[in-house]
């Protein structure tokens, strides 16, 4: 099946123009990839800054990226932008918009397409870092809800449901995660600084709930009680820890949005540490 190299949509063998973006499909405009995946051109980008990072993407003529609404900082005049729903039919567009709302994203993606060499910049909504993932065809990563910033048009962002009830209730990420699948480069944002682990098969990492940024699809995700009852109640860390079992890559964050809220309003939230009553009262409450 041929694909449009501008937006990554499937195209009919006899079509001359892409039904989604209108780009011509003749000659080099259509690319074939093994297993039905569209081709992805390398993306020229740099990530600048420390804890208020910006990703600067330099687009070649015809290249296109899409982003979460409100994440753009600037663009050059040669970069055209348009907000639209993804999907071919009306039903697909509506279903896609509903899934994006469940993921904490906007109803519409904003697409940026270069008519001549140009540049566009994106950033997160609060202090933190931006992580780039250069995904191969069919390769996927799972990221925390509301973390997506932007991606190449060939990469797909979809909803992923946590399969275990315990992980959904107490894991800090809720039942919904974001699944980003290549080919293409995608960018996510989370709080504070990042720590990265490469877990071996069977290796387990225990993480404070809500601190998980992203992990490979091969990593097993669940939650467990945080030691004994006394430690869970008086340790100030809550009753549960998220557990991640390899093999695969795991990225965690040093600052969650909930911790930032507590520090900005200590009189209302009681600071960063939780007292015993707060731990018991928050038994069914997610971290983020």
N, C-alpha and C positions, 0 to 999 in steps of 0.2 A: 504494500500500500504506500503510495507516495505521500509526502508531507510538505507543507509550506515551510520554507526556511525562515520566513519572517516571523510567524507566530506559532509554528509547530502544529497547526491543525491538520487533520487528515484531509486529503484532497482526492477527488475522483480522478480516475485515469484520463478521462476525456475533458476535464475542466481546464480552462485557460487562466482563470483567476481564482484566488482563494475566497471561499464563501464567508470567511470570518473577518479577514483584514483587507481583502481586495487586491493583494499583491499579485503580480503576474506569475504564472506557474510554468512558463516555458523555459527550456534549457536548464541553466544552472539554478533556477529558482526552486526546483524540486529536488529533494535529496532522499536517497534510500539508505536505511540503516538496517542491520540485521535485527530480526525479531520485531520488526514493525516500529522501531523508535526513530524519531526525527533526528537529523544531524544537528549538532550544536557547535557553532563557531566559538573559538576561544574569546573570552571577555577580558578586555583591558581595564583593570581597576587598581586602585590603591585605597587603603584604609588609613586615615590620618587621625591623630589625636590620642588622648590617653583614656580618660573616663567619660568623655563626651565625644565619642568617635563619629566620624563622617566617612562614608564610602563614596569615592569619586569614580564614576564609571565613564570611560571614554568610548563612545559609540562610533562605529564605522557606518557609512551610508547603508541603509537597509536593516541595520541591527535594531532589535527591539527588546526592551525590558518592561516588566510590569511591577507595580508596587502597591503596598497598602496605602489607602488614602491618608493624606496628611504627613507622610514620611519624607516628601521631597523638600530639599532646602533651596536648590537653584537648578537652572538649566540654561544652556546656551540657546540662541534663537533658532539654530538649525535643528533642534530637537522638538518634534511635534508631540503633543500629548492629548490623550482622549480617555475618558472614563467609560468603561463598558463592562457588561457581565460576560463571563466566559460561558462557552457552550454553543452548540449549533442550533438547537430548537428552543422554543419558549420554555418548555418544561425543564430542559437542562439548565437554562439560565436561572430560572426561579429556584430550582433545587440547589444549584451552585451558590446562589446568594444566601439561602437558608443555612447551608453548611458553613459558609464564611462567618455568619453571625454566631453560630455555635462555637466557632473557633476563636471568637472575640475579635474578628476582623470586620472590615467595612463591607457593605453590600456590593460595592463596585470595586474592581481593580482599576488603577490608573496606568495606562500604557504609554510608554515613551519610545518614539521611533525617530531615528536620525535620517534626515533627507540629505545631509552632508556631514562631514566629520563634526562631532559635537560632544558635549559633556553634560552629565546630570549628577547631582549629589543627593544623598539620602542620609538620614540619621534617625536614632531612636527617640522616644518620648521622655526619657528620664535618664539620669546618670548611669552609664554602663558601657558595654563593649559590643562591637559588631563582629560576628563570626561568619566567615565565608566557607561554603561547602562546594567543591568542584566535583559534581556527581557524574558518574558514568551512566551509560544507558541502562535503565532499570534499577540503578542503585538508589536506595532510600535511606533517609534519616528521620527520626521522630524528634520533634521539638516541643517545648512547652507552649501552651495556649497563648495567643496574642504576641508571639515573638517574631513573626514574619515581617521582613522589611521590604525586600525586592528580590527579583530573580529574572533570569533570561526567559524569553517567551517559550523556549523548548522545555523548561522545567515545569512540573506540575505540583500544585499545593492542594492537598486533600485532607479530609478529616480522618482521624484514627481514634477508635474507641478503646479504652482500657478494658481488657477482657476479664480481669479479676475484680470482684466487687470490693474487696478490701483495699486494693490499690486505688480504686476510684474514689472511695469514701475518705481514706486517710492518707493518701500518698502526696497530698499537697498540690497535685496537678489536676485533680478532678478526673472525670471519666473521659475527657476529651483531650487529645493531643493533635499536633499538626504533623502530617506526613508529607515530606518533600521528596519528589522522585525525579531523577535525571533522565536524559542528559541535560547538562547545563550547570551554571553557577548560580547559587542562591545565597542570600544573606539573612541572618537573624540577629536580633538584639536582645540582650538581657542585662541584669543589673550588676554593678560592681566590677570586679575582675573575674577572670575565668581560670579554672584549673582543669587540665585535660588528663585523662587516664586512658591507657590502652590495656584493656582487661584480657587476660589469657582465658582459654576455655576452663570454665568452672570457677574462676576467680570471682570473689564477691566483694562489692563495695557498698558500704552502708552510708547513707547520706541524709542529712537533715531534710525533712519534708519541705518541698517547695524550692529547693536549691538546685534541682536538675534543670539544665538548659537544653541538652539534646543528647541523643545516643543512637548508635547504629541499630538497624532493624533486627540484627542478630542478638542483641542484648536482651536478656529476660528481666522484666521490671515487676516488682512486687513490693509489699510493705510487711514489716514485722514489728512486734512489740519492742520498745526500747529498754531491754534488760528487765530487771525486776520492777515490781509495782512502785517501790520506794524511789528508785532511780527515775522512773517515768514521771512520778508526781512531783518530786522535789528537785529534780535535776535541771528544771528550767528549759528543757528541750521538747517537751510534749510527750505523748504516749507512744508515738510510732516513728520508725525510721524507714526511709525508702531503701530498698535493696536492689542492686543491679548486678547481674551475673553474666560474665563474659561467655563467649568471646565478643570483642568489639570495642569501639571507641565511646567514651563517656565524657561529657563536658558539664561541669557544675559551676554555679555562680556564688560569689561571696556576699551579694546583697539581693534580697528579694524585695518586691514592691511592698509587701506587707510589713517587713522590717523597716523600710523607709518611712511608711506611714506612721508606725509606732514612734519612731525617733522624731518626726516632725510634729507629733501631737502627743508628747509623753504624759500629759495630764489626763488624756482620755484613754490611752492604751496601756499606761503603766510602764513605759520603757520597753527595752528589748527583751529582758528576761521575764519569764512567766512564773507567777507564784503558784502554789499548789491548787488553789481554787480555780485559777484561770486554766490550768491544765485539765482539771476535771470538767470545767464548764465548756471547754473547747473540744470535748471528746469527739464530736461529730463535725467539727469545723476544719476545713482545709486551710493550709497556710496561705495560699494565694487564691 
